[in-house]
Amino acid sequence: MKKWLLAAAGVILTLSLGACSKTVATTSGGKITESAYYDSMKKTSSGKQILEQMILDKVLEKDYGDKVSQKKVNNTYNTYKKEYGSSFSSLLSQNSMTKSSFKKSIRSSLLLKEAVKDHVKITNKKLKKQWKEYQPKTTVAHILVSKKATAEKIITQLNNGASFSKLAKKYSTDSSTKNKGGKLSAFDNTNTSLASSFKKAAFNLKQGEYTKTPVKTSYGYHVIKSIKRPAKGKMSDHIAELKKQIISDDMNDSTVLQSVISKVLKGGNVSIKDDDLKNILSSYLSSSSSSSSN
């Protein structure tokens, strides 16, 4: 479903369906007209994807546009910008995107998310399943080293009363955290940047505890200390967060998105006027769309 979210990323910005045929470019061998350009582009997969995205955006905008404010788009954009820091601009450039086109993609994604919320039924069974995975935001510090023996040496020093913060500054190979005593940003069960073995070890610690054996990941060996570990509490206290997590998971589920997009397009009274493109939405308009409500 990635094409629905990123198809507008700078391949072409506008497709003109008008009858007039303006000149797009001139060469020593003749001119290239708008109609010739359109006829060529509509035969390409990228051109078809952009038209699909434009159609979906039109329908989503009509149905859910009032639920996605520009402030929400800007906040999401700024979150990405903060996360990637100094590499953000080059990342946009590498993906042939501008600030404007990236915000447009963000809006498309947020509109689709509203459609998912509208069409996906969150049952008590789904809530209970998500509750099993749920972990409140946890803050830990870690010391990363390349050798298991070094990690075991650090644990022995901790057992003898050494300062975790001082050991992090001395031994850790994680340059982004070692001078902060190894402290990481808070994370919960939805985090996708940390290794599963790391998260499992962190969630099993009580506040103030540290791992008694090294935790292995693709980066090396970690010694982890729990700084802040809130109690999980009762499911009834976290219903809103559980629903939010379920929707986020559904946004990464191609089966759910296929079903939701199909329902949205079927309700959008879409009519393709170009005979060459009349079947462009067939995979969505002919689907049963039953999975998202099950």
Number of C-alpha atoms within 10 A of each C-alpha: 13 8 13 20 18 21 20 25 19 15 12 12 9 12 16 11 12 9 8 10 15 13 13 12 11 10 7 5 6 8 13 15 16 20 19 14 16 16 13 11 16 18 12 10 10 16 21 17 18 25 20 16 19 18 18 22 22 15 19 22 17 11 16 17 17 9 12 16 12 11 9 14 20 14 12 16 17 12 12 12 14 12 11 13 10 10 11 14 14 12 13 15 12 9 12 14 20 15 11 9 17 21 17 18 21 19 24 25 18 22 24 24 21 17 19 22 19 11 17 19 13 16 12 10 9 13 19 14 13 18 19 9 11 18 19 18 18 21 20 24 26 27 27 27 22 15 13 17 12 16 25 17 12 21 22 14 14 15 12 9 9 13 12 22 18 15 19 25 18 13 16 24 17 16 11 11 19 23 15 14 19 26 21 16 10 15 18 15 16 15 12 10 8 11 13 13 11 17 21 12 19 27 19 13 18 15 18 11 15 23 17 15 16 24 20 19 14 6 12 15 24 26 28 27 25 22 20 16 21 13 12 13 10 9 16 10 10 16 16 11 15 22 17 13 18 17 19 15 12 18 18 12 12 12 14 21 23 18 22 26 22 23 20 20 18 17 12 16 8 14 8 12 9 10 8 11 13 11 12 15 19 10 10 19 19 10 13 11 19 12 13 18 13 8
